[in-house]
Amino acid sequence: MDTQDPEIEEVSLIRKAKQGDELAFTRLVHKYEDMVYRFSLTVCRDNAKAEEAYHDTFVNVFKKLKQFDGKSKFSTWLYRIVANNCLMKRRRRKIDIASVPLETPEGFMEDPLRDASGQVIQTVPSWKDTPLDGLMNEELKNVLDEAIGKLPADYRAVFLLRDIEAQSAEETAKILKLSVPAVKSRLHRARAFLREQLHGYMKA
């Protein structure tokens, strides 16, 4: 029975693929294709663009695999390629036509929500206190998905990597080529915006 450690197996696949082993490359694609497409779709917010980003990613991997030096995780390298394909081209692809503008939109304010009388509206005190899995019914999932779609792509990518893909702040910074403080700031503001969008569905 093959009990090879998955990390060791992955290193072996990468080494063989670098040497031109097509089967090894195919196995790498199969291992990560779901992750790449899911992330492409949630960032691009469009099936056609996600398909394009998916194919572009593995074309890039095929062309640049020899440049992968193993200093970061292979998944981190993949996320970075997907982010480049989905985010760096967004202006000419007009991915963010319907997104909230970056200039301190409503919901990105540091102050808490207040009602008409000025009283603070308690929403979710901390995003981590309300895990996404198991919390949401279908309606809430749809509302959250719509709210995520309103985030600017740069903020959306940070939120998705941290709260959906469970990447660390350090890994997210590497993927998006940001500083860790910038990741934390964008995540804080993205969560604040999403809490406002969902405050009618999520009670403290």
Contact map, one row per residue, 1 for C-alpha under 8 A:
111000000000000000000000000000000000000000000000000000000000000000000000000000000000000000000000000000000000000000000000000000000000000000000000000000000000000000000000000000000000000000000000000000000000
111100000000000000000000000000000000000000000000000000000000000000000000000000000000000000000000000000000000000000000000000000000000000000000000000000000000000000000000000000000000000000000000000000000000
111110000000000000000000000000000000000000000000000000000000000000000000000000000000000000000000000000000000000000000000000000000000000000000000000000000000000000000000000000000000000000000000000000000000
011111011000000000000000000000000000000000000000000000000000000000000000000000000000000000000000000000000000000000000000000000000000000000000000000000000000000000000000000000000000000000000000000000000000
001111111000000000000000000000000000000000000000000000000000000000000000000000000000000000000000000000000000000000000000000000000000000000000000000000000000000000000000000000000000000000000000000000000000
000111111100000000000000000000000000000000000000000000000000000000000000000000000000000000000000000000000000000000000000000000000000000000000000000000000000000000000000000000000000000000000000000000000000
000011111110000000000000000000000000000000000000000000000000000000000000000000000000000000000000000000000000000000000000000000000000000000000000000000000000000000000000000000000000000000000000000000000000
000111111111000000000000000000000000000000000000000000000000000000000000000000000000000000000000000000000000000000000000000000000000000000000000000000000000000000000000000000000000000000000000000000000000
000111111111100000000000000000000000000000000000000000000000000000000000000000000000000000000000000000000000000000000000000000000000000000000000000000000000000000000000000000000000000000000000000000000000
000001111111110000000000000100000000000000000000000000000000000000000000000000000000000000000000000000000000000000000000000000000000000000000000000000000000000000000000000000000000000000000000000000000000
000000111111111000000000000000000000000000000000000000000000000000000000000000000000000000000000000000000000000000000000000000000000000000000000000000000000000000000000000000000000000000000000000000000000
000000011111111100000000000000000000000000000000000000000000000000000000000000000000000000000000000000000000000000000000000000000000000000000000000000000000000000000000000000000000000000000000000000000000
000000001111111110000001101100000000000000000000000000000000000000000000000000000000000000000000000000000000000000000000000000000000000000000000000000000000000000000000000000000000000000000000000000000000
000000000111111111000001100100000000000000000000000000000000000000000000000000000000000000000000000000000000000000000000000000000000000000000000000000000000000000000000000000000000000000000000000000000000
000000000011111111100000000000000000000000000000000000000000000000000000000000000000000000000000000000000000000000000000000000000000000000000000000000000000000000000000000000000000000000000000000000000000
000000000001111111111001100000000000000000000000000000000000000000000000000000000000000000000000000000000000000000000000000000000000000000000000000000000000000000000000000000000000000000000000000000000000
000000000000111111111111100000000000000000000000000000000000000010000000000000000000000000000000000000000000000000000000000000000000000000000000000000000000000000000000000000000000000000000000000000000000
000000000000011111111000000000000000000000000000000000000000000011000000000000000000000000000000000000000000000000000000000000000000000000000000000000000000000000000000000000000000000000000000000000000000
000000000000001111111000000000000000000000000000000000000000000000000000000000000000000000000000000000000000000000000000000000000000000000000000000000000000000000000000000000000000000000000000000000000000
000000000000000111111100000000000000000000000000000000000000000000000000000000000000000000000000000000000000000000000000000000000000000000000000000000000000000000000000000000000000000000000000000000000000
000000000000000111111111100000000000000000000000000000000000000000000000000000000000000000000000000000000000000000000000000000000000000000000000000000000000000000000000000000000000000000000000000000000000
000000000000000010011111110000000000000000000000000000000000000000000000000000000000000000000000000000000000000000000000000000000000000000000000000000000000000000000000000000000000000000000000000000000000
000000000000000010001111111000000000000000000000000000000000000000000000000000000000000000000000000000000000000000000000000000000000000000000000000000000000000000000000000000000000000000000000000000000000
000000000000110110001111111100000000000000000000000000000000000000000000000000000000000000000000000000000000000000000000000000000000000000000000000000000000000000000000000000000000000000000000000000000000
000000000000110110001111111110000000000000000000000000000000010000000000000000000000000000000000000000000000000000000000000000000000000000000000000000000000000000000000000000000000000000000000000000000000
000000000000000000000111111111000000000000000000000000000000000000000000000000000000000000000000000000000000000000000000000000000000000000000000000000000000000000000000000000000000000000000000000000000000
000000000000100000000011111111100000000000000000000000000000000000000000000000000000000000000000000000000000000000000000000000000000000000000000000000000000000000000000000000000000000000000000000000000000
000000000100110000000001111111110000000000000000000000000000000000000000000000000000000000000000000000000000000000000000000000000000000000000000000000000000000000000000000000000000000000000000000000000000
000000000000000000000000111111111000000000000000000000000100000000000000000000000000000000000000000000000000000000000000000000000000000000000000000000000000000000000000000000000000000000000000000000000000
000000000000000000000000011111111100000000000000000000000000000000000000000000000000000000000000000000000000000000000000000000000000000000000000000000000000000000000000000000000000000000000000000000000000
000000000000000000000000001111111100000000000000000000000000000000000000000000000000000000000000000000000000000000000000000000000000000000000000000000000000000000000000000000000000000000000000000000000000
000000000000000000000000000111111111000000000000000000000000000000000000001000000000000000000000000000000000000000000000000000000000000000000000000000000000000000000000000000000000000000000000000000000000
000000000000000000000000000011111111100000000000000001000000000000000000000000000000000000000000000000000000000000000000000000000000000000000000000000000000000000000000000000000000000000000000000000000000
000000000000000000000000000001111111110000000000000000000000000000000000000000000000000000000000000000000000000000000000000000000000000000000000000000000000000000000000000000000000000000000000000000000000
000000000000000000000000000000011111111000000000000000000000000000000000000000000000000000000000000000000000000000000000000000000000000000000000000000000000000000000000000000000000000000000000000000000000
000000000000000000000000000000011111111100000000000001001000000000000000000001100100000000000000000000000000000000000000000000000000000000000000000000000000000000000000000000000000000000000000000000000000
000000000000000000000000000000001111111110000000011011000000000000000000000000000000000000000000000000000000000000000000000000000000000000000000000000000000000000000000000000000000000000000000000000000000
000000000000000000000000000000000111111111000000000000000000000000000000000000000000000000000000000000000000000000000000000000000000000000000000000000000000000000000000000000000000000000000000000000000000
000000000000000000000000000000000011111111100000000000000000000000000000000000100100000000000000000000000000000000000000000000000000000000000000000000000000000100000000000000000000000000000000000000000000
000000000000000000000000000000000001111111111000011011000000000000000000000000000110010000000000000000000000000000000000000000000000000000000000000000000000000000000000000000000000000000000000000000000000
000000000000000000000000000000000000111111111110111000000000000000000000000000000000000000000000000000000000000000000000000000000000000000000000000000000000000000000000000000000000000000000000000000000000
000000000000000000000000000000000000011111111000000000000000000000000000000000000000000000000000000000000000000000000000000000000000000000000000000000000000000100000000000000000000000000000000000000000000
000000000000000000000000000000000000001111111000000000000000000000000000000000000000011000000000000000000000000000000000000000000000000000000000000000001001100100000000000000000000000000000000000000000000
000000000000000000000000000000000000000111111110110000000000000000000000000000000000011000000010000000000000000000000000000000000000000000000000000000000000000000000000000000000000000000000000000000000000
000000000000000000000000000000000000000111111110110000000000000000000000000000000000000000000010000000000000000000000000000000000000000000000000000010000000000000000000000000000000000000000000000000000000
000000000000000000000000000000000000000010011111110000000000000000000000000000000000000000000000000000000000000000000000000000000000000000000000000000000000000000000000000000000000000000000000000000000000
000000000000000000000000000000000000000010011111111000000000000000000000000000000000000000000000000000000000000000000000000000000000000000000000000000000000000000000000000000000000000000000000000000000000
000000000000000000000000000000000000000000000111111100000000000000000000000000000000000000000000000000000000000000000000000000000000000000000000000000000000000000000000000000000000000000000000000000000000
000000000000000000000000000000000000000010011111111110000000000000000000000000000000000000000000000000000000000000000000000000000000000000000000000000000000000000000000000000000000000000000000000000000000
000000000000000000000000000000000000100110011111111111000000000000000000000000000000010000000000000000000000000000000000000000000000000000000000000000000000000000000000000000000000000000000000000000000000
000000000000000000000000000000000000100110000011111111100000000000000000000000000000000000000000000000000000000000000000000000000000000000000000000000000000000000000000000000000000000000000000000000000000
000000000000000000000000000000000000000000000001111111110000000000000000000000000000000000000000000000000000000000000000000000000000000000000000000000000000000000000000000000000000000000000000000000000000
000000000000000000000000000000000000100100000000111111111000000000000000000000000100110000000000000000000000000000000000000000000000000000000000000000000000000000000000000000000000000000000000000000000000
000000000000000000000000000000001001100100000000011111111100000000000000000000000100000000000000000000000000000000000000000000000000000000000000000000000000000000000000000000000000000000000000000000000000
000000000000000000000000000000000000000000000000001111111110000000000000000000000000000000000000000000000000000000000000000000000000000000000000000000000000000000000000000000000000000000000000000000000000
000000000000000000000000000000000000000000000000000111111111000000000000000000000000100000000000000000000000000000000000000000000000000000000000000000000000000000000000000000000000000000000000000000000000
000000000000000000000000000000000001000000000000000011111111100000000000000001001100100000000000000000000000000000000000000000000000000000000000000000000000000000000000000000000000000000000000000000000000
000000000000000000000000000010000000000000000000000001111111110000000000000000000000000000000000000000000000000000000000000000000000000000000000000000000000000000000000000000000000000000000000000000000000
000000000000000000000000000000000000000000000000000000111111111000000000000000000000000000000000000000000000000000000000000000000000000000000000000000000000000000000000000000000000000000000000000000000000
000000000000000000000000000000000000000000000000000000011111111110000000000000001000000000000000000000000000000000000000000000000000000000000000000000000000000000000000000000000000000000000000000000000000
000000000000000000000000000000000000000000000000000000001111111110000000000001000000000000000000000000000000000000000000000000000000000000000000000000000000000000000000000000000000000000000000000000000000
000000000000000000000000100000000000000000000000000000000111111110000000000000000000000000000000000000000000000000000000000000000000000000000000000000000000000000000000000000000000000000000000000000000000
000000000000000000000000000000000000000000000000000000000011111111000000000000000000000000000000000000000000000000000000000000000000000000000000000000000000000000000000000000000000000000000000000000000000
000000000000000000000000000000000000000000000000000000000001111111110000000000000000000000000000000000000000000000000000000000000000000000000000000000000000000000000000000000000000000000000000000000000000
000000000000000011000000000000000000000000000000000000000001111111110000000000000000000000000000000000000000000000000000000000000000000000000000000000000000000000000000000000000000000000000000000000000000
000000000000000001000000000000000000000000000000000000000000001111111000000000000000000000000000000000000000000000000000000000000000000000000000000000000000000000000000000000000000000000000000000000000000
000000000000000000000000000000000000000000000000000000000000000111111000000000000000000000000000000000000000000000000000000000000000000000000000000000000000000000000000000000000000000000000000000000000000
000000000000000000000000000000000000000000000000000000000000000111111100010010000000000000000000000000000000000000000000000000000000000000000000000000000000000000000000000000000000000000000000000000000000
000000000000000000000000000000000000000000000000000000000000000001111111000000000000000000000000000000000000000000000000000000000000000000000000000000000000000000000000000000000000000000000000000000000000
000000000000000000000000000000000000000000000000000000000000000000011111110000000000000000000000000000000000000000000000000000000000000000000000000000000000000000000000000000000000000000000000000000000000
000000000000000000000000000000000000000000000000000000000000000000001111100000000000000000000000000000000000000000000000000000000000000000000000000000000000000000000000000000000000000000000000000000000000
000000000000000000000000000000000000000000000000000000000000000000001111110110000000000000000000000000000000000000000000000000000000000000000000000000000000000000000000000000000000000000000000000000000000
000000000000000000000000000000000000000000000000000000000000000000000111111110000000000000000000000000000000000000000000000000000000000000000000000000000000000000000000000000000000000000000000000000000000
000000000000000000000000000000000000000000000000000000000000000000010101111111000000000000000000000000000000000000000000000000000000000000000000000000000000000000000000000000000000000000000000000000000000
000000000000000000000000000000010000000000000000000000000000000000000000111111100000000000000000000000000000000000000000000000000000000000000000000000000000000000000000000000000000000000000000000000000000
000000000000000000000000000000000000000000000000000000000000000000000001111111110000000000000000000000000000000000000000000000000000000000000000000000000000000000000000001001100000000000000000000000000000
000000000000000000000000000000000000000000000000000000000000000000010001111111111000000000000000000000000000000000000000000000000000000000000000000000000000000000000000000000100000000000000000000000000000
000000000000000000000000000000000001000000000000000000001000100000000000011111111100000000000000000000000000000000000000000000000000000000000000000000000000000000000000000000000000000000000000000000000000
000000000000000000000000000000000001001000000000000000000000000000000000001111111110000000000000000000000000000000000000000000000000000000000000000000000000000000000000000000100000000000000000000000000000
000000000000000000000000000000000000000000000000000000000000000000000000000111111111000000000000000000000000000000000000000000000000000000000000000000000000000000000000000001110000000000000000000000000000
000000000000000000000000000000000000000000000000000000001001000000000000000011111111100000000000000000000000000000000000000000000000000000000000000000000000000000000000000000000000000000000000000000000000
000000000000000000000000000000000001001100000000000011001000000000000000000001111111110000000000000000000000000000000000000000000000000000000000000000000000000000000000000000000000000000000000000000000000
000000000000000000000000000000000000000100000000000000000000000000000000000000111111111100000000000000000000000000000000000000000000000000000000000000000000100000000000000000110000000000000000000000000000
000000000000000000000000000000000000000000000000000000000000000000000000000000011111111110000000000000000000000000000000000000000000000000000000000000000000000000000000000000000000000000000000000000000000
000000000000000000000000000000000000000000000000000010011000000000000000000000001111111110000000000000000000000000000000000000000000000000000000000000000000000000000000000000000000000000000000000000000000
000000000000000000000000000000000000000100110000010010000000000000000000000000000111111111000000000000000000000000000000000000000000000000000000000000000000000000000000000000000000000000000000000000000000
000000000000000000000000000000000000000000110000000000000000000000000000000000000011111111000000000000000000000000000000000000000000000000000000000000001100000000000000000000000000000000000000000000000000
000000000000000000000000000000000000000000000000000000000000000000000000000000000011111111100000000000000000000000000000000000000000000000000000000000000000000000000000000000000000000000000000000000000000
000000000000000000000000000000000000000000000000000000000000000000000000000000000001111111111000000000000000000000000000000000000000000000000000000000000000000000000000000000000000000000000000000000000000
000000000000000000000000000000000000000000000000000000000000000000000000000000000000011111111111000000000000000000000000000000000000000000000000000000000000000000000000000000000000000000000000000000000000
000000000000000000000000000000000000000000000000000000000000000000000000000000000000000111111111000000000000000000000000000000000000000000000000000000000000000000000000000000000000000000000000000000000000
000000000000000000000000000000000000000000000000000000000000000000000000000000000000000011111100000000000000000000000000000000000000000000000000000000000000000000000000000000000000000000000000000000000000
000000000000000000000000000000000000000000000000000000000000000000000000000000000000000011111110000000000000000000000000000000000000000000000000000000000000000000000000000000000000000000000000000000000000
000000000000000000000000000000000000000000000000000000000000000000000000000000000000000001111111100000000000000000000000000000000000000000000000000000000000000000000000000000000000000000000000000000000000
000000000000000000000000000000000000000000011000000000000000000000000000000000000000000001101111100000000000000000000000000000000000000000000000000000000000000000000000000000000000000000000000000000000000
000000000000000000000000000000000000000000000000000000000000000000000000000000000000000001100111111000000000000000000000000000000000000000000000000000011000000000000000000000000000000000000000000000000000
000000000000000000000000000000000000000000000000000000000000000000000000000000000000000000000111111000000000000000000000000000000000000000000000000000000000000000000000000000000000000000000000000000000000
000000000000000000000000000000000000000000000000000000000000000000000000000000000000000000000001111100000000000000000000000000000000000000000000000001000000000000000000000000000000000000000000000000000000
000000000000000000000000000000000000000000000000000000000000000000000000000000000000000000000001111110000000000000000000000000000000000000000000000011111000000000000000000000000000000000000000000000000000
000000000000000000000000000000000000000000000000000000000000000000000000000000000000000000000000011111001000000000000000000000000000000000000000000001110000000000000000000000000000000000000000000000000000
000000000000000000000000000000000000000000000000000000000000000000000000000000000000000000000000001111111000000000000000000000000000000000000000000000010000000000000000000000000000000000000000000000000000
000000000000000000000000000000000000000000000000000000000000000000000000000000000000000000000000000111111000000000000000000000000000000000000000000000010000000000000000000000000000000000000000000000000000
000000000000000000000000000000000000000000000000000000000000000000000000000000000000000000000000000011111000000000000000000000000000000000000000000000000000000000000000000000000000000000000000000000000000
000000000000000000000000000000000000000000000000000000000000000000000000000000000000000000000000000011111101100000000000000000000000000000000000000000000000000000000000000000000000000000000000000000000000
000000000000000000000000000000000000000000000000000000000000000000000000000000000000000000000000000111111111100000000000000000000000000000000000000000000000000000000000000000000000000000000000000000000000
000000000000000000000000000000000000000000000000000000000000000000000000000000000000000000000000000000011111100000000000000000000000000000000000000000000000000000000000000000000000000000000000100000000000
000000000000000000000000000000000000000000000000000000000000000000000000000000000000000000000000000000001111100000000000000000000000000000000000000000000000000000000000000000000000000000001001110110000000
000000000000000000000000000000000000000000000000000000000000000000000000000000000000000000000000000000011111110000000000000000000000000000000000000000000000000000000000000000000000000000001101100000000000
000000000000000000000000000000000000000000000000000000000000000000000000000000000000000000000000000000011111111100000000000000000000000000000000000000000000000000000000000000000000000000001001000000000000
000000000000000000000000000000000000000000000000000000000000000000000000000000000000000000000000000000000001111100000000000000000000000000000000000000000000000000000000000000000000000000001001000000000000
000000000000000000000000000000000000000000000000000000000000000000000000000000000000000000000000000000000000111110000000000000000000000000000000000000000000000000000000000000000000000000000000000000000000
000000000000000000000000000000000000000000000000000000000000000000000000000000000000000000000000000000000000111111000001110000000000000000000000000000000000000000000000000000000000000000000000000000000000
000000000000000000000000000000000000000000000000000000000000000000000000000000000000000000000000000000000000001111100001110000000000000000000000000000000000000000000000000000000000000000000000000100000000
000000000000000000000000000000000000000000000000000000000000000000000000000000000000000000000000000000000000000111111111100000000000000000000000000000000000000000000000000000000000000000000000000000000000
000000000000000000000000000000000000000000000000000000000000000000000000000000000000000000000000000000000000000011111111100000000000000000000000000000000000000000000000000000000000000000000000000000000000
000000000000000000000000000000000000000000000000000000000000000000000000000000000000000000000000000000000000000001111110000000000000000000000000000000000000000000000000000000000000000000000000000000000000
000000000000000000000000000000000000000000000000000000000000000000000000000000000000000000000000000000000000000001111110000000000000000000000000000000000000000000000000000000000000000000000000000000000000
000000000000000000000000000000000000000000000000000000000000000000000000000000000000000000000000000000000000000001111111000000000000000000000000000000000000000000000000000000000000000000000000000000000000
000000000000000000000000000000000000000000000000000000000000000000000000000000000000000000000000000000000000000001111111100000000000000000000000000000000000000000000000000000000000000000000000000000000000
000000000000000000000000000000000000000000000000000000000000000000000000000000000000000000000000000000000000000111100111110000000000000000000000000000000000000000000000000000000000000000000000000000000000
000000000000000000000000000000000000000000000000000000000000000000000000000000000000000000000000000000000000000111100011111000000000000000000000000000000000000000000000000000000000000000000000000000000000
000000000000000000000000000000000000000000000000000000000000000000000000000000000000000000000000000000000000000110000001111110000000000000000000000000000000000000000000000000000000000000000000000000000011
000000000000000000000000000000000000000000000000000000000000000000000000000000000000000000000000000000000000000000000000111110000000000000000000000000000000000000000000000000000000000000000000001100100111
000000000000000000000000000000000000000000000000000000000000000000000000000000000000000000000000000000000000000000000000011111101100000000000000000000000000000000000000000000000000000000000000001000100111
000000000000000000000000000000000000000000000000000000000000000000000000000000000000000000000000000000000000000000000000011111101000000000000000000000000000000000000000000000000000000000000000000000000001
000000000000000000000000000000000000000000000000000000000000000000000000000000000000000000000000000000000000000000000000000111111100000000000000000000000000000000000000000000000000000000000000000000000000
000000000000000000000000000000000000000000000000000000000000000000000000000000000000000000000000000000000000000000000000000111111110000000000000000000000000000000000000000000000000000000000010000000000000
000000000000000000000000000000000000000000000000000000000000000000000000000000000000000000000000000000000000000000000000000001111110000000000000000000000000000000000000000000000000000000000000000000000000
000000000000000000000000000000000000000000000000000000000000000000000000000000000000000000000000000000000000000000000000000111111110000000000000000000000000000000000000000000000000000000000000000000000000
000000000000000000000000000000000000000000000000000000000000000000000000000000000000000000000000000000000000000000000000000101111111001000000000000000000000000000000000000000000000000000000000000000000000
000000000000000000000000000000000000000000000000000000000000000000000000000000000000000000000000000000000000000000000000000000111111111000000000000000000000000000000000000000000000000000000000000000000000
000000000000000000000000000000000000000000000000000000000000000000000000000000000000000000000000000000000000000000000000000000000111111100000000000000000000000000000000000000000000000000000000000000000000
000000000000000000000000000000000000000000000000000000000000000000000000000000000000000000000000000000000000000000000000000000000011111100000000000000000000000000000000000000000000000000000000000000000000
000000000000000000000000000000000000000000000000000000000000000000000000000000000000000000000000000000000000000000000000000000000011111100000000000000000000000000000000000000000000000000000000000000000000
000000000000000000000000000000000000000000000000000000000000000000000000000000000000000000000000000000000000000000000000000000000111111110000000000000000000000000000000000000000000000000000000000000000000
000000000000000000000000000000000000000000000000000000000000000000000000000000000000000000000000000000000000000000000000000000000001111111111000000000000000000000000000000000000000000000000000000000000000
000000000000000000000000000000000000000000000000000000000000000000000000000000000000000000000000000000000000000000000000000000000000001111111000000000000000000000000000000000000000000000000000000000000000
000000000000000000000000000000000000000000000000000000000000000000000000000000000000000000000000000000000000000000000000000000000000000111111100000000000000000000000000000000000000000000000000000000000000
000000000000000000000000000000000000000000000000000000000000000000000000000000000000000000000000000000000000000000000000000000000000000111111110000000000000000000000000000000000000000000000000000000000000
000000000000000000000000000000000000000000000000000000000000000000000000000000000000000000000000000000000000000000000000000000000000000111111111000000000000000000000000000000000000000000000000000001001000
000000000000000000000000000000000000000000000000000000000000000000000000000000000000000000000000000000000000000000000000000000000000000111111111100000000000000000000000000000000000000000000000000000000000
000000000000000000000000000000000000000000000000000000000000000000000000000000000000000000000000000000000000000000000000000000000000000001111111110000000000000000000000000000000000000000000000000000000000
000000000000000000000000000000000000000000000000000000000000000000000000000000000000000000000000000000000000000000000000000000000000000000111111111000000000000000000000000000000000000000000000000001000000
000000000000000000000000000000000000000000000000000000000000000000000000000000000000000000000000000000000000000000000000000000000000000000011111111100000000000000000000000000000000000000000000010011000000
000000000000000000000000000000000000000000000000000000000000000000000000000000000000000000000000000000000000000000000000000000000000000000001111111110000000000000000000000000000000000000000000000000000000
000000000000000000000000000000000000000000000000000000000000000000000000000000000000000000000000000000000000000000000000000000000000000000000111111111000000000000000000000000000000000000000000000000000000
000000000000000000000000000000000000000000000000000000000000000000000000000000000000000000000000000000000000000000000000000000000000000000000011111111100000000000000000000000000000000000000000010010000000
000000000000000000000000000000000000000000000000000000000000000000000000000000000000000000000000000000000000000000000000000000000000000000000001111111100001000000000000000000000000000000000000010000000000
000000000000000000000000000000000000000000001000000000000000000000000000000000000000000000000000001000000000000000000000000000000000000000000000111111110001000000000000000000000000000000000000000000000000
000000000000000000000000000000000000000000000000000000000000000000000000000000000000000000000000011100000000000000000000000000000000000000000000011111110000000000000000000000000000000000000000000000000000
000000000000000000000000000000000000000000000000000000000000000000000000000000000000000000000000001100000000000000000000000000000000000000000000001111111011000000000000000000000000000000000100000000000000
000000000000000000000000000000000000000000000000000000000000000000000000000000000000000000000001001111000000000000000000000000000000000000000000000011111111000000000000000000000000000000000000000000000000
000000000000000000000000000000000000000000100000000000000000000000000000000000000000001000000001001000000000000000000000000000000000000000000000000000111111100000000000000000000000000000000000000000000000
000000000000000000000000000000000000000000000000000000000000000000000000000000000000001000000000000000000000000000000000000000000000000000000000000000011111110000000000000000000000000000000000000000000000
000000000000000000000000000000000000000000000000000000000000000000000000000000000000000000000000000000000000000000000000000000000000000000000000000000111111111000000000000000000000000001100100000000000000
000000000000000000000000000000000000000000100000000000000000000000000000000000000000000000000000000000000000000000000000000000000000000000000000000110111111111100000000000000000000000000000100000000000000
000000000000000000000000000000000000000000100000000000000000000000000000000000000010000000000000000000000000000000000000000000000000000000000000000000001111111110000000000000000000000000000000000000000000
000000000000000000000000000000000000000000000000000000000000000000000000000000000000000000000000000000000000000000000000000000000000000000000000000000000111111111000000000100000000001001100000000000000000
000000000000000000000000000000000000000000000000000000000000000000000000000000000000000000000000000000000000000000000000000000000000000000000000000000000011111111110000000000000000000001100110000000000000
000000000000000000000000000000000000001001100000000000000000000000000000000000000000000000000000000000000000000000000000000000000000000000000000000000000001111111111000000000000000000000000000000000000000
000000000000000000000000000000000000000000000000000000000000000000000000000000000000000000000000000000000000000000000000000000000000000000000000000000000000111111111110000100000000000000000000000000000000
000000000000000000000000000000000000000000000000000000000000000000000000000000000000000000000000000000000000000000000000000000000000000000000000000000000000011111111111100100000000000000100000000000000000
000000000000000000000000000000000000000000000000000000000000000000000000000000000000000000000000000000000000000000000000000000000000000000000000000000000000001111111110000000000000000000000000000000000000
000000000000000000000000000000000000000000000000000000000000000000000000000000000000000000000000000000000000000000000000000000000000000000000000000000000000001111111100000000000000000000000000000000000000
000000000000000000000000000000000000000000000000000000000000000000000000000000000000000000000000000000000000000000000000000000000000000000000000000000000000000111111110000000000000000000000000000000000000
000000000000000000000000000000000000000000000000000000000000000000000000000000000000000000000000000000000000000000000000000000000000000000000000000000000000000011111111000000000000000000000000000000000000
000000000000000000000000000000000000000000000000000000000000000000000000000000000000000000000000000000000000000000000000000000000000000000000000000000000000000011101111101100000000000000000000000000000000
000000000000000000000000000000000000000000000000000000000000000000000000000000000000000000000000000000000000000000000000000000000000000000000000000000000000000001000111111100000000000000000000000000000000
000000000000000000000000000000000000000000000000000000000000000000000000000000000000000000000000000000000000000000000000000000000000000000000000000000000000000001000011111110000001001100000000000000000000
000000000000000000000000000000000000000000000000000000000000000000000000000000000000000000000000000000000000000000000000000000000000000000000000000000000000000000000001111111000001000000000000000000000000
000000000000000000000000000000000000000000000000000000000000000000000000000100000000000000000000000000000000000000000000000000000000000000000000000000000000000000000011111111100000000000000000000000000000
000000000000000000000000000000000000000000000000000000000000000000000000000000000000000000000000000000000000000000000000000000000000000000000000000000000000010011000011111111110101001000000000000000000000
000000000000000000000000000000000000000000000000000000000000000000000000000000000000000000000000000000000000000000000000000000000000000000000000000000000000000000000000111111111111001000000000000000000000
000000000000000000000000000000000000000000000000000000000000000000000000000100010000000000000000000000000000000000000000000000000000000000000000000000000000000000000000011111111100000000000000000000000000
000000000000000000000000000000000000000000000000000000000000000000000000000110110010000000000000000000000000000000000000000000000000000000000000000000000000000000000000001111111100000000000000000000000000
000000000000000000000000000000000000000000000000000000000000000000000000000000010010000000000000000000000000000000000000000000000000000000000000000000000000000000000000000111111100000000000000000000000000
000000000000000000000000000000000000000000000000000000000000000000000000000000000000000000000000000000000000000000000000000000000000000000000000000000000000000000000000000011111110000000000000000000000000
000000000000000000000000000000000000000000000000000000000000000000000000000000000000000000000000000000000000000000000000000000000000000000000000000000000000000000000000000111111111011000000000000000000000
000000000000000000000000000000000000000000000000000000000000000000000000000000000000000000000000000000000000000000000000000000000000000000000000000000000000000000000000000010001111111000000000000000000000
000000000000000000000000000000000000000000000000000000000000000000000000000000000000000000000000000000000000000000000000000000000000000000000000000000000000000000000000110110000111111100000000000000000000
000000000000000000000000000000000000000000000000000000000000000000000000000000000000000000000000000000000000000000000000000000000000000000000000000000000000000000000000000000000011111110000000000000000000
000000000000000000000000000000000000000000000000000000000000000000000000000000000000000000000000000000000000000000000000000000000000000000000000000000000000000000000000000000000111111111000000000000000000
000000000000000000000000000000000000000000000000000000000000000000000000000000000000000000000000000000000000000000000000000000000000000000000000000000000000010000000000100110000111111111100000000000000000
000000000000000000000000000000000000000000000000000000000000000000000000000000000000000000000000000000000000000000000000000000000000000000000000000000000000000000000000100000000001111111110000000000000000
000000000000000000000000000000000000000000000000000000000000000000000000000000000000000000000000000000000000000000000000000000000000000000000000000000000000000000000000000000000000111111111000000000000000
000000000000000000000000000000000000000000000000000000000000000000000000000000000000000000000000000000000000000000000000000000000000000000000000000000000010011000000000000000000000011111111100000000000000
000000000000000000000000000000000000000000000000000000000000000000000000000000000000000000000000000000000000000000000000000000000000000000000000000000000010011001000000000000000000001111111110000000000000
000000000000000000000000000000000000000000000000000000000000000000000000000000000000000000000000000000000000000000000000000000000000000000000000000000000000000000000000000000000000000111111111000000000000
000000000000000000000000000000000000000000000000000000000000000000000000000000000000000000000000000000000011110000000000000000000000000000000000000000000000000000000000000000000000000011111111100000000000
000000000000000000000000000000000000000000000000000000000000000000000000000000000000000000000000000000000001000000000000000000000000000000000000000000100011001000000000000000000000000001111111110000000000
000000000000000000000000000000000000000000000000000000000000000000000000000000000000000000000000000000000000000000000000000000100000000000000000000000000000001000000000000000000000000000111111111000000000
000000000000000000000000000000000000000000000000000000000000000000000000000000000000000000000000000000000011110000000000000000000000000000000000000000000000000000000000000000000000000000011111111100000000
000000000000000000000000000000000000000000000000000000000000000000000000000000000000000000000000000000000111000000000000000000000000000000000000000000000000000000000000000000000000000000001111111110000000
000000000000000000000000000000000000000000000000000000000000000000000000000000000000000000000000000000000010000000000000000000000000000000000001001100000000000000000000000000000000000000000111111111000000
000000000000000000000000000000000000000000000000000000000000000000000000000000000000000000000000000000000000000000000000001100000000000000000000000000000000000000000000000000000000000000000011111111100000
000000000000000000000000000000000000000000000000000000000000000000000000000000000000000000000000000000000010000010000000001000000000000000000000000000000000000000000000000000000000000000000001111111100000
000000000000000000000000000000000000000000000000000000000000000000000000000000000000000000000000000000000010000000000000000000000000000000000001001000000000000000000000000000000000000000000000111111110000
000000000000000000000000000000000000000000000000000000000000000000000000000000000000000000000000000000000000000000000000000000000000000000010011000000000000000000000000000000000000000000000000011111111100
000000000000000000000000000000000000000000000000000000000000000000000000000000000000000000000000000000000000000000000000001100000000000000000000000000000000000000000000000000000000000000000000001111111110
000000000000000000000000000000000000000000000000000000000000000000000000000000000000000000000000000000000000000000000000000000000000000000000000000000000000000000000000000000000000000000000000000011111110
000000000000000000000000000000000000000000000000000000000000000000000000000000000000000000000000000000000000000000000000000000000000000000010000000000000000000000000000000000000000000000000000000001111110
000000000000000000000000000000000000000000000000000000000000000000000000000000000000000000000000000000000000000000000000001100000000000000000000000000000000000000000000000000000000000000000000000001111111
000000000000000000000000000000000000000000000000000000000000000000000000000000000000000000000000000000000000000000000000011100000000000000000000000000000000000000000000000000000000000000000000000000111111
000000000000000000000000000000000000000000000000000000000000000000000000000000000000000000000000000000000000000000000000011110000000000000000000000000000000000000000000000000000000000000000000000000000111
